[in-house]
Amino acid sequence: MLIRKAEQKDLPELLAIYNYEVVNSIANLDLTPRTLDEWQIWFDHHNVENHPLYTAEIDGRVAGYVSLSSYREKEAFRSTVELSIYVSPEYRKRGAAKKMMEFILDEARADERTHAVVSVISAGNEASIRLHEKLGFVYCGTIPEVGVKFGVYQDIVNYTLLV
C-alpha cells in the first residue's frame, strides 16, 4: 500500500468513496450524496496549514483516504483538527485504515501547529471505535440522538488524542 498526498486527479474516486457511505451506512450523517463541485471545495481546504489529505493506493487504485480538517471555525480551535478516514468497501479488512491513521497521526505529531486530534464517530460504527481506541484515542462523550438517518435517530461519540 502506498500512502501519498491526495491529488486533483483523485477527486472523483475520493467522492465516490465518501458518497458510498452517504447512501449505504451511518459512517457519516450526510443524507444526500455530495457533488463534484462541493467536493472540490472540501478538497481545496486540505493540504494547507495543518489540514493534510492523503490517499491510500493498493495495486494502483485509490483504496481510501484520511484527512485532518478544521475542527471549528473559531481561532481558538486552530490547533485542534478533526480526523476523517474512509476505506472503499473492496479494500476493507486489509489493514488500510490502521496504516492510514498511523500515518496521519505521525504527521500531526510532527506538525507543531497541531495539539489535539478529534474524531466524531457515529455510535454504531464499532470498527472505527475499536481502531481509535487501539491507537490511543480517549472517549470524550456521546451526544444522543443528534441526527436522523435511515429513519432512526443516531448518536455520535467523540474521541480525542493529544499529539
Buried (B, 14 or more C-beta within 10 A) or exposed (E): BEBEEBEEEBBEBBBEBBBBBBEEBBBBBBEEBBEEEEBEEBBEEBBEBBBBBBBBBBEEEBBBBBBBBBBEEEEEBBBBBBBBBBBBEEBEEBEBBEBBBBBBBEBBEEBEEBBBBBBBBBBBBEEBBEBBEEBEBEEEEEEEEBBEBEEEEBBBBBBBBEB
